[in-house]
Amino acid sequence: MIVRLCGCNGVIINAKIGFSWTVFFFGFLVPIYRGDAKWAVIMFAASLLTVFMAQLIFSFTYNRTYIRELLLKGYVPYDDYSRTMLIANGFIAG
């Protein structure tokens, strides 16, 4: 499921809910591409310390973390579908 989030400056970001195949295959490069430097450093360090086993765990958790941080930065659902999906997955209250 892809949701669309709109920032206060009008920027619209598409974010996927669920397992992240991109993190599974590309690891810490995904947060670098998304401009999420904090999580890039965390994922890089964790992957090195666990011989890349942490990459599997982050594949299940990173999309959820990314959406939560966007919402904390002030992004809001762009359309009714996105709002419904965010409510259904526990990101925002109905």
Secondary structure as GFF3:
##gff-version 3
##sequence-region A 1 94
A	DSSP	beta_strand	2	6	.	.	.	ID=ss1
A	DSSP	beta_strand	12	16	.	.	.	ID=ss2
A	DSSP	alpha_helix	21	26	.	.	.	ID=ss3
A	DSSP	alpha_helix	29	33	.	.	.	ID=ss4
A	DSSP	alpha_helix	37	49	.	.	.	ID=ss5
A	DSSP	alpha_helix	54	72	.	.	.	ID=ss6
A	DSSP	beta_strand	76	77	.	.	.	ID=ss7
A	DSSP	alpha_helix	80	88	.	.	.	ID=ss8
###
